[in-house]
Amino acid sequence: MKKIIVLSLALMSVSAFAALSLVVKPLSGGECITALGNIGKIVYSGDSIYVYDAAKTLVFSDLLANVQHVRFSDEQPSTPTGVEDLQSNNATKVLVYPNPTQDLLHVKDAQADVVRLYTLTGSLVQTAQTENGEVQLNVSSYPAGSYLLLCGNEAFQVIKQ
């Protein structure tokens, strides 16, 4: 049976979130930055992710395996004009390694007190407290597959072998 996860962003007050954006960064480079007030829904279906705006227009889609991270930011939507624009953003430099992993997953330079590991169906499988921005997660007992690691306003795909 094919599972589809739909995240509808029915915001209580669009003006309260007007300064926030969803940032999706594919492994190929660049970023898709969309103001939260303009997002209609985010869909994870099969092995792909789709982001639609409020007018139901597809603004981003790719295989989840090709997505480096998804995060929320106060960056404003813009179109990069060159390499300098991509390198000058203030993205955090959270390190999540090794990925893929078989046993221990290391998180360094986390900007959050807690990290959470979820299955792609949305089930919370582990919560860990960071210490000085670092934490190790033991994932050896989890089934092989893809997981979502939430660290502050960033999300990382983690593959357990």
C-alpha positions as CSV (number, residue, x, y, z in Angstrom):
1,M,0.0,0.0,0.0
2,K,1.4,3.4,-1.0
3,K,1.6,5.9,1.8
4,I,1.1,9.6,1.2
5,I,1.8,12.3,3.8
6,V,0.3,15.7,3.2
7,L,1.2,18.7,5.4
8,S,-1.4,21.4,4.9
9,L,-0.2,24.8,6.2
10,A,-3.5,26.3,7.2
11,L,-1.9,29.2,9.2
12,M,-3.9,30.9,11.9
13,S,-2.6,34.3,10.9
14,V,-0.6,34.6,7.7
15,S,0.8,37.9,8.8
16,A,2.4,36.3,11.9
17,F,4.3,34.0,9.5
18,A,5.0,36.4,6.7
19,A,8.6,36.8,7.6
20,L,9.2,33.0,7.7
21,S,10.1,30.9,4.7
22,L,10.4,27.2,3.9
23,V,13.9,26.4,2.4
24,V,14.4,23.2,0.5
25,K,18.0,22.5,-0.6
26,P,18.6,19.8,-3.2
27,L,22.0,18.0,-3.3
28,S,22.5,19.5,-6.8
29,G,22.8,23.0,-5.3
30,G,20.7,26.1,-5.1
31,E,17.7,26.5,-2.8
32,C,14.0,26.8,-3.2
33,I,12.8,29.5,-0.7
34,T,9.1,30.0,-0.4
35,A,7.3,32.3,2.1
36,L,5.2,30.2,4.5
37,G,2.2,32.4,3.8
38,N,2.4,31.3,0.2
39,I,2.6,27.6,0.8
40,G,-0.5,25.6,0.2
41,K,0.8,22.1,1.1
42,I,3.8,19.9,1.3
43,V,3.4,16.3,0.1
44,Y,5.6,13.3,0.7
45,S,4.5,10.5,-1.6
46,G,6.5,7.3,-2.3
47,D,10.1,8.5,-2.5
48,S,9.4,12.1,-3.6
49,I,8.6,15.5,-2.0
50,Y,6.3,18.1,-3.5
51,V,5.8,21.7,-2.4
52,Y,2.7,23.6,-3.7
53,D,1.9,27.2,-3.3
54,A,-1.5,28.5,-2.2
55,A,-2.7,28.6,-5.8
56,K,-1.9,24.9,-6.0
57,T,1.0,25.5,-8.3
58,L,4.0,23.1,-7.9
59,V,7.0,25.2,-6.7
60,F,9.4,22.3,-5.9
61,S,9.6,18.6,-6.5
62,D,12.4,16.1,-6.3
63,L,13.2,12.6,-5.0
64,L,13.7,12.7,-1.3
65,A,17.1,11.1,-1.8
66,N,18.2,14.2,-3.8
67,V,17.2,16.6,-1.0
68,Q,20.0,17.7,1.3
69,H,17.8,19.4,3.9
70,V,14.5,21.2,4.5
71,R,14.4,24.0,7.1
72,F,12.5,27.0,8.2
73,S,14.2,30.4,8.0
74,D,13.6,34.1,8.2
75,E,15.2,34.4,4.7
76,Q,13.0,36.1,2.1
77,P,12.2,34.4,-1.2
78,S,14.7,35.3,-3.8
79,T,16.2,34.0,-7.0
80,P,20.0,33.6,-6.7
81,T,21.9,35.5,-9.4
82,G,25.2,33.7,-9.0
83,V,27.4,31.5,-6.9
84,E,28.1,34.3,-4.5
85,D,24.4,34.6,-3.6
86,L,24.2,30.9,-2.8
87,Q,27.3,31.0,-0.6
88,S,26.4,34.2,1.3
89,N,23.3,32.9,2.9
90,N,23.3,32.4,6.7
91,A,22.5,28.7,6.7
92,T,23.6,26.8,9.8
93,K,26.4,24.3,9.4
94,V,24.9,21.5,11.3
95,L,26.9,18.3,10.7
96,V,25.0,15.0,10.6
97,Y,27.3,12.0,10.0
98,P,27.9,9.3,8.9
99,N,25.0,9.2,6.5
100,P,24.1,6.5,5.7
101,T,24.8,4.8,9.1
102,Q,24.5,1.5,10.7
103,D,24.8,2.3,14.4
104,L,25.8,5.7,15.7
105,L,24.6,8.9,14.2
106,H,26.6,12.0,15.2
107,V,25.1,15.6,15.2
108,K,27.5,18.5,15.7
109,D,27.0,22.3,15.8
110,A,23.2,21.9,16.4
111,Q,21.4,25.1,17.2
112,A,18.8,23.3,19.2
113,D,18.6,21.8,22.7
114,V,16.8,18.7,21.4
115,V,16.9,16.6,18.2
116,R,14.1,14.3,17.2
117,L,14.3,11.3,14.8
118,Y,11.1,10.4,12.9
119,T,10.1,7.7,10.5
120,L,8.9,9.0,7.1
121,T,5.4,8.2,8.2
122,G,5.7,10.7,11.0
123,S,6.3,8.4,14.0
124,L,8.7,9.8,16.6
125,V,11.4,7.1,17.2
126,Q,13.9,8.9,19.3
127,T,14.5,12.2,21.1
128,A,17.9,13.3,22.4
129,Q,19.2,16.2,24.4
130,T,22.2,18.1,22.9
131,E,25.1,19.1,25.0
132,N,27.1,22.0,23.6
133,G,25.4,21.5,20.3
134,E,26.5,17.8,20.0
135,V,24.7,14.5,20.4
136,Q,25.0,10.9,19.3
137,L,22.0,8.8,18.4
138,N,22.2,5.0,18.5
139,V,20.1,3.8,15.6
140,S,21.4,0.2,15.5
141,S,18.1,-1.3,16.6
142,Y,16.0,0.5,14.0
143,P,15.0,-1.1,10.7
144,A,16.9,-0.1,7.6
145,G,15.4,2.8,5.7
146,S,15.0,6.6,5.6
147,Y,14.4,8.7,8.6
148,L,13.9,12.4,9.2
149,L,16.1,14.2,11.8
150,L,14.7,17.5,13.1
151,C,17.3,19.8,14.6
152,G,15.9,23.2,15.4
153,N,14.5,24.7,12.2
154,E,16.4,22.2,10.0
155,A,15.4,18.7,8.8
156,F,17.9,16.1,7.5
157,Q,17.2,12.9,5.7
158,V,19.1,10.1,7.5
159,I,19.5,6.7,6.0
160,K,19.9,3.6,8.3
161,Q,21.5,0.7,6.5
